[in-house]
Amino acid sequence: MEFEKKLRTAVVAAYHWIKDNRQIAATVAVTVAAVGFLAYFAVSRHNLGVIRASEKFSSAQGMYSQGMTDRAGGIFTEVIAQYPRSEPASHARINLAGIKLAQGDYDGARELSRAVYTSGRPKTLRPFGLYLSVLALDEKRDPSAIAEAELFVEKYPDHFLTPRVYEKLGMMYEKSARIDDARRTYERMAVLYPSSTWAARAVARMSAAGGGAPKQ
């Protein structure tokens, strides 16, 4: 009862305040309504932007799959420029990085893939960004490719790309004359992926390097 009495008193007081201060009350009401509208508009605009980005990305991906690389690359670039923080933009960066790798633009591929690794959305894309970064650096004969590959196998031990990165890491060790590190990497592959093609490839790589088969 006491609560209801206080509530009625508050409602009556509010009514009289609005009645005596109509201009202020109207201004507050308009401001609140405007804020609500702007918030709704921002959310709607964001959702519309994501839809448009997704449509453009899908169109470009279709072109890419049909071999229209230049046209696809142009649209991927538009998606990234117009909707830079959207998920379609992260997917576009991955695809465009692949195009640039194939074209020999390793710096461009590295920049795009690194952006995905550091802040790509969804986060499940980030390993792909780091993987492409490893490939770009390796193609450039950049020594830091080894550190990138080491980071990948440490950060994503269960990813399906990890055995590929192990193999790439072993090969980079070989090219750097770090045969002991290469051996340890191939042995690690054989232990992690026994009775698989990856173990067989590790044996083949070690034999090619002149070090014999890795111990299992």
Secondary structure, 3 states (H helix, E strand, C coil): CHHHHHHHHHHHHHHHHHHHCHHHHHHHHHHHHHHHHHHHHHHHHHHHHHHHHHHHHHHHHHHHHCCCHHHHHHHHHHHHHHCCCCHHHHHHHHHHHHHHHHHCCHHHHHHHHHHHHHHCCCHHHHHHHHHHHHHHHHHCCCCHHHHHHHHHHHHCCCCCCHHHHHHHHHHHHHHCCCHHHHHHHHHHHHHHCCCCHHHHHHHHHHHHCCCCCCCC
